[in-house]
Each structure stands twice: as structure tokens, then as C-alpha cells.
């Protein structure tokens, strides 16, 4: 028997739980990952993510609108997309032990917390279809 997962529809916390990528902290954007533009707001003790105007067209008026945003014009470019095979390569040798007290693993890249079961299905699925 074979099964395929085409897509999931869920909110951001559920996305973090299913994918194994933490949607909190400095690298919270799963699309940008290491290219996430985040700033720590000292007075409110919160993290702010302001770099998403770079996904707009280069001639979009909001890119030059510094008054409505953080006081700066946006001149950044879209980060390169992260595909599934790159994620699997990053997490292939990760060994995660589940439990109540899990020490942070310094070997995990960016905000990854685990190698999701969905990635295991994808890797095993490619191997079984190739044979």
C-alpha cells in the first residue's frame, strides 16, 4: 500500500508542529530561514519582522514608503527558495530524543527542532518509487 500527502491546511503554530521548524525567534520565517529580517525591540521585549516588503515588485510604491514602515526604504531581494531536498539534506543525520526535558541541540540548523515524519515519508517514498 502506498499513500501520498499532497498538502496540509493549518495555522502557523500547527505548521511548526508538523514540519519540525520553530516559528518563533530570530529565524522564525520558514520561507526565509537564515535570511529572515528580524529585530529585537528592547522596550517591548519582542521580536519584529520587517523585511517582507522585499517580496513585492521592485517598482511597488510600498518599497519606497519609509514613513509607514520602519523608517527605511526596502532595497532587498527575494531570498532563494528552500526546497524539500535541501531540507532533507540539512536534517538527514539528526537524531532527536523526545521527552519532557529536551536539551537544545546545537547541531540543528536555524530553527529546526526535529526531522518531521513527513520528510521521512518523502525520502522513503522516493526510494520506493525509484526501485
Buried (B, 14 or more C-beta within 10 A) or exposed (E): EEEEEEEEEEEEEEEBBEBBBBBEEBBBBBEBBEBBBBEEEEEEEEBEEEBBBBBEEEEEEEBEEEEEEEEEEBEBEEBEEBEEEEBBEBBEEBEBEEEEEEEEEEEBEBBBBBBBEBBEEBBEBEEEEEE
